[in-house]
């Protein structure tokens, strides 16, 4: 496997002069059966970082340099990821900061975890054995922990303990399916967006405990702006994930009106109540299919729908039969138990209408959303 270690730099001449020889002479020799290369992504540092790297490249042939304008840590990593995948043919990419906050000695441990089957390996500060700098003040510790917890709750990912980790190893087969050019942040929060999109593909993620250290040289690059940027990215990701469900609910509301109109129309012309319910349900299914196909799940991958529009419509009806059956029997048994009408507060209402609302909310909507998103408009996951 070809692994590229990406280290973005800006005014890191002192650190990079120590880091590259350390990696080359002590760390990389420990890694067997893998081709490990180093990519330094420098943002045109005025302190001569580029010159230091060029000098070291004459000695170490597996080191490459990529220069560019300073646009933020995330932008630098994205630039490096594109180069590593397109030019260096990387099978896996490691995000590794050049300031010694990431311990180089942990690199073989992350690679070993990937050798055991992980698609992404996270150097985690918040699993047993991990830790954060003792030098951090209480406010910094609270901010770090609260930020990660906020991301876990908003994105509903309690299986990952360190959501804001920057020390990661990722298979490019998954990374290639992330829209790196349209991440919601070019700064520290880029890592949240990439992690989220990797997880959405069904990647197997393993966390390896690491100790995160304070910088030995230079000053910390984290600012208050980065904190707000992280909150912004998490909220946008949550809204993006919820967009299809919100549309689904709106479509469902329209379908409910269609169902009610058709159901009551069928009952008025003489059909039995359960049959009227079934007719209304089928009308709603057709309405929902049209709106969902051309709006709610428009952007979904259609490669798993097995055919054209009419084939999808038939498949949609077959998989939605469960909702018709549920509503038919809900009305049938409700009328057997309560009779054709129910006294609700001071009103007398048809049982079929009273039972329809909870049946749709608690049974039909959850079932249909699973059917729609997982079967009809299923998005492919990456296969290794």
N, C-alpha and C positions, 0 to 999 in steps of 0.2 A: 504494500500500500504506500502511495506517495503522500506524505504529510508535509504541509507547508505551515510553518510557524510565522504568523503575521504579527509584527510589532510596529505600531505607529509611533512616530517620534516627532517631537518639537522641542528644540533646545535640550537634547538629551546626549550631547557629545560625551560628557563624563561617564554617564551610565552605559552608553552603548559600547564604549571602549572596553568596559569590563565585561559586559553581558555576552557579546559575541564569542570571545575566546572561552568564556566559561561554558557556554552551550556547546561549542565545537570540541573542546578538549575533555569535558567532564560529563556532560549530560547526553549528547547524541551518541557517543560510543556505547552507552548502556542500552540503546534501543536496537534490538535485533529484528531482522526480517522486514524492515521498513526503510524506505528512502526518505530521509528527513531533510528538508530545505528550510532556509530562513529568508523571509521577505521583510525588509525594512521599508516602511512607508513613511517617508519624511515630508513634512509640510514646509519645505524650503527654510529650514531652521537657520537663523542668522548666527548661531554660535558655532557653526562648522560641523554639525552632525553629519552632513552628507560627505564631507571630506574624510571624516573618520571611517565611515562605512566603506567608502571607495578604497581606502588604504587596506582595510581588513579583507576586502574582496580579493585582493591580489594573493592573499594567503589561504583564504577559505573559499573554495570554488563553488560551494553550495549556497552561497549568500547572494541575494539579489536586492537591488535598490529600486524603489519607485518614488519619484518626486512628484509633488503637486502643490497646489495652493492650500493654505490653511482655511478649512471650512468646518472644522469640528471633528471630534474623535470618531463619531459614527461615519461621517463622510470619508475619513481616512481608511477606516476598516472596510467600508464598501468598495472603495477604490482598490484596496489590496485584495479583497475577495474576488472581484472580477478578474484581476490580473492573475491570481493564483489558479483560478478555474480555467481561464481562457488560454493563458500563456504557459503556465507551469503544469497544467494537467493534473491538478491536485485531486486526490481521492478523499482527503479530509483536511480540514483547516482548523488550526488552533489560534484562538485569540489570546494574545499574551502581551501584557504591557511591559515596556522597556525600563520601568522605573524601580524594579526590584520589589514592588508590592506583591507581585506574583513570584512565588519561590520557584526558580528553575528546577529544583530537585523534584518537584511534583509532576513534571512533564511525563516521565516514564509511567507514572501511576495512572494518569489520564489515558495514555495510549493503551496501557494494559486493560483498562476497563472497556475500551472500544474493542479490543481483541476478543473480549468475552461476549460481544454481541450488541453493545450499545450503539445507537445511531448518533446520540449526542451525549457527551460527558461534561458535567458541570463541576468545576472546582468550587465546592460549596463551603461557605463560612458558617452555615446554620444547621449542620447535621453533626451528630456526635463525633468529636475529634477535630472539628473545624473551629475557627476563632477569628476575631477581629483585633486590630491593634490595641494594645494596652494603653497607648498614648492618647487614644481618642477620649474626648470629654463625654460627659453623660448626654449632652444634647446631640452630639454626633451619633452616638450609639442609638439613641431613641429615633432619630431621623432615619437611620439606616434600617432599623428593624420595622418601624412603622411603614416606611415606603414599601418594603417587601411584603408586609402583611396586607397593605392596601391593594397591591397588585394581585395577591393571591385571592382576596375576597372578590374584587371586581371581575377578575378573569376566571374565577372559580377553578383554580389550579392548586389545590392543596397537596398534590402529589409532588410538587417541586418546592423545596424549602428555601432556596436562594434565588428568587426571581430576578434580582439585579446583579447577579454574578457576571464578572467580565472575563473570567478565566474558563474558556470552554474549548472543546474539541468537537467538531461537527462533520458528519459525512456530507460531501458535496452533492450526493444524489438527492438529499433533502434540501440543501441550501440553494440549489439551482431552481427550486420551485418557489422560492421567496422572491417577491418583487423588490429587490434591493434598491432599485432606482427611485422607489416611491415610499420609502420608509417615512413614518411620521416624525422622525427626529434625525438630525445630523449630529447630535451630540451624544451624551451618555445614555439617553433613553432608547437609542437605536437597538440596544441589546434586548429590551423588553419586547419590541416588535418582532425581532427575528426569532426569539425564543417562542413567542406565542404562535407564530406561523409554522415553526417547526413542529410544535406540539399538535397543531391542528391537522398535520399530515399523518399523525399516528406514529411518530418516531418513538423509539424506545430510548428513554432518558435515564441515565445513571448519574447520581451525585457522589463525588469523591470528596472526602473532607480535606480542606486545606486551611492553613493559617494565612490570613491576609495581613501583610505587614505595612507599617508606615514607611513613607519614602525615606531613603537614606540621603539622597542628593536631590536638590531642587525643591519646588514647592508643590503642594497639592493642587490639582487642576479642577477639583469639584467646586462648584459655586451654588449659590441659592437658586440661580436660574435653572440649574440642572435638576433640582428638586421639583420645581414647578413643571419643568419639561416632562419629567417622568409621570407626574399626575395627568398631564395633558394627553400623553401617549396612551396611558392605561384607559382613560375615559373614552378616547376615540376608538380604541380597539373594542371596548365593551359595546359602544354604539354600533360599530360595524358588525359585530357578531349578532347583535340583536335586530339588525335592520330587516332581515328576512322574516324573523318571527313577528315583528311589528306589522309588516306587510301582510303576513299570513293571517293575523288577527283581523286586519281591515277587510281582507278578502272574505274571511269567515263571517264577518258581520254582514257583508253583502249577500253571501250565500244563505245566511239565516233568513234574511228578508225574502229572498227568492223561494226558499223552502216553505216559509209561512204562507206566502201568497199561493203557491202551487198546491200545497197541502190543503188549505182551506177551500180553494177552488174545486179540488177533486172531491172533497167531502160534500160540498154544496150540490154537486151534480149527481150524487147518489152512491159514491163508493163507501166502503166501510172505513172506519177511522184508521185502523192499522194500515190498510192499503193506501189511504190518502197520505199517511205519514211516509210510507215507502216512496210514493210518487214525488212528494216534496223533497225527500232526501236525495233521490236520483237527480232531480232538477238542480239542487244545490251542488251536487258533485260535478255536474257538467259546468255550472257557473264557476265553481272553484278551480276546476282544471284550466279553463280558459284564462282566468285572471292570474293564476299561479304560473302557468306556462309562459305567458307573455310579460309578466311583471315580477312577481315575487322571486322566482327562481330563474330569472332570465339569464343571469350570469353564471349559473351552475354548469358544470361539465355535463354535456348531454351524451357523452360516449357510452354511458351505461344504460341508456333508455331503450336500446334494442329496436330501433326502427324509426319511422317517420311520425308525423303528428298523429295520424289516425291509430297507429300501433300504440303510441303512448297513451292515447285516449282510452283504448280498450284495456290496456294494462292498468291504467289509473282506475277504471271502473271495477276491474276484477279485484284489485287490492283494496278498494274502498267499499266492497260489499259488506265488510265487517261493520262499518258504521251504519249501513242500512239495516242490517240484522239487529244491531244493538238498539236502534231507535224503534224498529218494529216491535220487538219483544218488550221494550220498556213501556211503550204505549199499551200493548196487549195486556201485560200483567197489571199495569197501573189501573186500567179500566176494569179489570176483573176485581181488583181489590177496593178501589174507590168509587167505581161506577163511572158513567160518562161525564159527570161534572164534579168539581171539587169546590167546597166552601173555603175561600181563602180570605181571612179577615171579614170584611163585610161584603165581599164580592163572590159571585158564583161564576166560575170559569170552566171552560172545557178541560177535561183531564189531559187530553192530548197536547194542549198548549202549555199547561203547567209543568208537565213532566218533560217536555221538549227542552226547556232551558237548562236545567241541571244535567240532563243527559248529554247535551252538546258540550257544556262547559267542562264537566268532570270526566267524560269518557271519550266523546267524539273528537274534540280538539286535540288533546294530547296524542291520541292514536293516529289521527290524520297527519299531524306534524311529523311524527316519526316515519310514517309511510312515505310522505312526500319527500322529506329531506334525505332519508336513508335508502329509498328504493327508486322512486320515480325520477327525482332530480339529484341522484347521488353524485357527489364529487369524488373523483378518483383519489386514492392515497398512493403515495410513492411506494414503489416496490424496489427493494434492494437488488 
